Amino acid sequence: MSIIGLETREFSSCEELLKHLLFDDVWGRRQWKYRGQGNKDDELVPSALRRDTKFFSDDEQPAQSNKVQILREWTVLKRFMTFADHQGLPIPGVDVLFNDLSELNWLVHRSMQGEQRWPLKRLYGLMALAQHYGVPTRILDWTRAPLIGLYFAAAYAAQEENEKPQITLYALNEEIYYLHLLAFNDKYESQVSKIEATLIGIDVPYAKNPNITAQTGTFTCIAERRINPEHAVPIRNLEGIIVELAQVVNRIEDLAAMLGMQTDPMLIKLIAPGDDAGRLLRKLASTFHIMGGTVFPGFDGAAKAVHERRLWDQKWSDDQVAIEFQALALLNEAKAKP
């Protein structure tokens, strides 16, 4: 049996997709992480590498080399860390990061010269926090909870200015990391030498990370195996990385045979029409208590929950709100009477 890289599953409605997540046996056989997106054509490319991402020092132009790209990414991370610290906000490993700032600058410099892997492992916690607050990084955020992933997909689709919005939910099989470890063993170096990038799984402590805690967050990073500082920045799509790895592994006979028992894909792409995304948002909130207010703790989440009500399929008119308010007022008046 061969290793399955990517499989796409299409559904006729959001409700059919929801039932599939709740009842299909595949989700209990493996450990999965989920990522929801609105448009099925959106690619799994990290924000720092997207062509429309703006850095404050980019002159509105994409980086012309890996050296410049790494400098941009490190600069915004360092500024995020500094501004957050000035406000007394907790940052994972902040003491170590600030104490080793001169060493970090030196290591980043080595990365810019192609002598050190980028991103640095000790920056993972900072990157995960920054990613959750909109700072462009080289990582993608995922959740271990399928319905939270579905919530994000529905929220994006419900706001799309598109005549035919799509809900897209990716499910990543965590055995992909095991597959990478086996494939990149020295024994198979000659066969996998042409693969230029690998996939890294990142987990950070939930403590002092309220958003990551609420979303049961986890992350992936596509790391270049070798960086040429003067070359153009490669835009890696996670789908392509997985398909390429599966193709290479399937050509290595003894490795493919060893993994032949693996029958589930490495990445599953679930697609459904987004026309009833508002209905799905309402159902996730009312039945599973998954909404902006629970996925984003604090005042920001409370505001998101208020705004999301506009996206639901059931809307209240001013007259309906007035009737409910009047009934509550009369009830209170009745309670006040002796």
C-alpha positions in Angstrom: 0.0 0.0 0.0 1.2 3.5 -0.8 1.3 6.6 1.5 -1.6 9.0 0.7 -0.4 12.6 0.7 -3.5 14.7 0.2 -7.2 13.7 -0.1 -10.1 16.1 -0.8 -13.6 15.4 0.5 -16.5 17.5 -0.7 -19.8 17.9 1.0 -23.2 19.2 -0.2 -23.8 21.4 2.9 -22.2 22.6 6.2 -24.5 20.3 8.1 -23.2 17.3 6.2 -19.6 18.3 7.0 -20.5 18.8 10.7 -22.0 15.3 10.9 -18.9 13.9 9.2 -16.6 15.4 11.9 -18.8 14.2 14.7 -19.4 10.6 13.6 -16.7 9.4 11.0 -14.3 6.9 12.5 -11.3 8.4 10.8 -11.1 11.1 13.5 -10.6 8.6 16.2 -8.0 6.5 14.5 -5.2 9.1 14.5 -4.2 12.3 16.2 -5.2 15.3 14.0 -4.9 19.0 14.0 -7.4 21.3 12.2 -7.2 24.6 10.4 -10.3 26.4 9.1 -10.3 28.7 6.1 -13.0 30.5 4.2 -12.1 30.2 0.5 -11.2 26.8 -0.8 -8.6 28.5 -3.0 -6.7 29.9 0.0 -3.3 28.2 0.2 -1.6 26.9 3.3 1.2 29.5 3.2 2.4 31.2 6.4 1.5 34.9 6.7 5.1 36.1 6.6 5.6 34.5 3.1 2.4 35.7 1.5 2.9 38.2 -1.3 0.3 40.7 0.1 1.9 40.8 3.6 3.3 44.1 4.6 6.3 44.7 6.9 7.0 48.2 8.2 10.4 48.2 6.4 9.4 46.6 3.1 8.7 49.7 0.9 5.6 47.8 -0.2 7.7 45.3 -2.0 8.3 41.6 -1.4 11.8 40.7 -0.1 14.2 40.1 -2.9 16.3 37.6 -1.0 16.2 35.1 1.9 18.6 37.4 3.8 16.2 40.4 3.7 13.2 38.2 4.5 14.8 36.8 7.6 15.8 40.3 8.8 12.2 41.5 8.3 10.7 38.6 10.3 13.2 38.9 13.1 12.7 42.7 13.3 8.9 42.5 13.7 9.2 39.7 16.3 11.7 41.7 18.3 9.6 44.8 18.3 6.5 42.8 19.3 8.4 41.3 22.2 9.7 44.7 23.3 6.4 46.6 23.1 4.5 43.7 24.9 7.2 43.7 27.6 6.9 47.5 28.0 3.2 46.9 28.9 4.0 44.3 31.4 2.5 41.5 29.3 3.8 37.9 29.8 5.8 36.4 27.0 6.9 32.8 26.9 10.6 32.5 27.9 10.9 36.4 28.0 13.7 36.3 30.6 15.8 33.9 28.4 15.1 35.9 25.3 16.1 39.3 26.7 19.1 37.9 28.5 20.3 36.3 25.3 19.3 39.1 23.0 22.9 39.7 21.8 23.3 36.0 21.2 19.9 35.9 19.4 21.0 38.7 17.1 24.2 36.8 16.3 22.2 33.6 15.6 19.8 35.4 13.3 22.8 37.0 11.6 24.1 33.4 11.0 20.6 32.4 9.6 20.8 35.4 7.2 24.2 34.0 6.0 22.7 30.6 5.5 24.8 29.1 8.4 21.9 28.5 10.8 18.4 27.1 10.4 15.6 29.6 10.4 13.4 30.1 12.4 15.4 29.5 15.6 13.9 26.9 17.9 14.1 29.1 20.9 11.8 31.6 19.2 8.9 29.2 18.7 7.0 30.4 21.8 7.3 34.0 20.9 6.3 33.3 17.3 3.2 31.4 18.4 2.1 34.3 20.6 2.8 36.9 17.9 1.0 34.8 15.3 -2.2 34.9 17.4 -2.1 38.7 17.4 -1.6 39.3 13.7 2.2 39.6 13.5 3.5 37.9 10.3 5.4 34.8 11.1 6.6 31.7 9.3 4.3 29.4 11.2 0.7 28.3 10.7 -1.7 28.0 13.6 -4.0 24.9 14.0 -6.3 23.6 16.7 -6.7 20.1 18.1 -10.4 20.6 18.4 -12.2 19.9 15.0 -15.3 22.1 15.9 -13.1 25.0 16.7 -11.4 24.6 13.3 -14.9 24.5 11.8 -15.9 27.6 13.6 -13.0 29.6 12.0 -13.9 28.2 8.6 -17.5 29.3 9.0 -16.6 32.7 10.4 -14.4 33.4 7.4 -17.0 32.1 4.9 -19.8 34.1 6.5 -17.9 37.3 5.9 -16.7 36.6 2.4 -17.8 39.1 -0.3 -18.2 36.2 -2.7 -21.3 35.0 -4.5 -20.3 31.4 -3.8 -18.4 31.3 -0.5 -16.6 28.1 0.4 -15.9 26.5 3.8 -12.5 24.8 3.9 -11.3 22.8 6.8 -7.9 21.1 6.7 -7.0 18.1 8.9 -3.4 17.3 9.3 -2.4 13.7 10.4 0.2 14.1 13.1 1.9 10.9 11.9 3.4 13.2 9.2 6.2 14.0 11.8 7.0 10.4 12.2 7.1 10.0 8.5 9.6 12.9 8.2 11.8 11.3 10.9 11.9 8.0 9.0 12.4 9.5 5.6 15.2 11.9 6.6 17.2 9.1 8.2 20.8 9.0 6.8 19.9 5.6 5.2 17.6 7.3 2.7 19.6 10.6 2.2 20.2 10.0 -1.5 16.5 9.5 -2.2 15.2 12.5 -0.2 18.1 14.9 -1.0 16.0 16.7 -3.6 13.3 17.6 -1.0 14.2 21.2 -0.1 11.8 21.8 2.9 10.5 19.9 5.9 7.5 20.2 8.1 8.0 20.8 11.8 5.3 20.5 14.5 5.4 23.1 17.3 3.7 22.9 20.6 4.1 25.7 23.2 3.0 25.8 26.9 -0.6 26.9 27.3 0.2 28.8 30.6 0.0 32.6 30.1 -1.3 32.1 26.5 -5.0 32.6 26.9 -5.9 32.5 23.2 -3.8 29.4 22.6 -5.4 27.8 25.6 -9.0 28.6 24.5 -8.3 27.3 21.0 -6.3 24.3 22.1 -3.7 25.7 19.7 -0.8 24.0 18.0 1.4 25.0 15.1 3.4 23.9 12.1 6.4 25.5 10.5 7.9 24.8 7.0 11.6 24.9 7.4 14.1 25.1 4.5 16.7 22.4 4.7 19.3 24.7 3.2 19.0 28.5 2.9 21.0 30.4 0.3 20.9 34.0 1.5 21.0 35.6 -1.9 18.3 33.4 -3.5 14.7 34.5 -3.9 12.4 33.7 -1.1 10.6 30.3 -1.8 6.9 30.4 -1.2 6.1 26.9 0.2 2.6 25.6 0.3 2.1 22.9 3.0 0.0 20.9 0.6 2.8 20.7 -1.8 5.3 19.7 0.9 3.1 16.8 1.9 2.4 15.5 -1.6 6.1 15.7 -2.5 7.1 13.8 0.7 4.5 11.1 0.0 5.7 10.7 -3.6 9.4 10.3 -2.5 8.5 7.8 0.3 6.5 5.7 -2.1 9.6 5.3 -4.3 11.6 3.9 -1.3 10.5 0.3 -1.3 11.5 -0.8 2.2 10.2 2.4 3.8 6.9 2.3 1.9 6.4 -1.3 2.9 7.2 -0.4 6.5 4.5 2.3 6.4 2.1 0.3 4.3 -0.3 -0.1 7.2 -0.9 3.6 7.1 -4.2 3.9 5.3 -5.3 7.4 6.3 -4.0 10.5 4.3 -1.4 12.8 5.7 -3.7 15.8 4.9 -7.4 15.8 4.4 -9.1 18.9 2.8 -12.8 19.1 3.7 -14.9 21.5 1.5 -18.5 22.6 1.8 -20.6 25.4 0.3 -20.5 28.5 2.6 -24.0 29.7 1.8 -25.3 28.4 5.2 -22.2 29.4 7.2 -24.4 31.7 9.3 -26.6 28.7 10.3 -23.5 26.7 11.1 -22.2 29.6 13.3 -25.5 29.7 15.2 -25.5 25.9 15.7 -21.9 25.9 16.9 -22.7 28.6 19.4 -26.1 27.3 20.7 -25.3 23.6 20.7 -21.5 23.4 21.4 -20.9 26.8 23.0 -18.2 27.6 20.4 -18.2 31.3 19.4 -16.0 34.3 19.5 -16.6 34.7 23.2 -15.1 31.3 24.0 -12.5 31.0 21.4 -11.1 34.5 22.2 -11.2 35.0 25.9 -11.5 38.5 27.3 -13.1 41.7 26.0 -12.0 41.1 22.4 -13.9 37.8 22.4 -17.0 39.4 23.9 -17.0 41.9 21.1 -16.5 39.2 18.5 -19.5 37.3 19.9 -21.7 40.4 19.6 -20.6 41.0 16.0 -21.0 37.4 15.0 -24.7 37.6 15.8 -25.1 39.7 12.6 -23.8 36.7 10.6 -26.3 34.2 11.9 -29.1 32.9 9.7 -31.7 34.0 12.2 -31.8 37.8 12.7 -34.0 39.8 15.1 -35.8 43.0 14.0 -36.1 46.1 16.2 -39.7 45.2 16.8 -38.8 41.7 18.1 -36.1 43.2 20.4 -38.6 45.8 21.6 -41.2 43.1 22.4 -38.7 41.0 24.4 -37.5 44.1 26.2 -41.1 45.1 27.1 -41.8 41.6 28.4 -38.7 41.6 30.6 -39.7 45.1 31.9 -43.2 43.9 32.8 -41.9 40.8 34.5 -39.6 43.0 36.6 -42.5 45.3 37.4 -44.7 42.3 38.5 -41.9 41.1 40.8 -41.7 44.5 42.4 -45.3 44.6 43.4 -46.2 43.4 47.0 
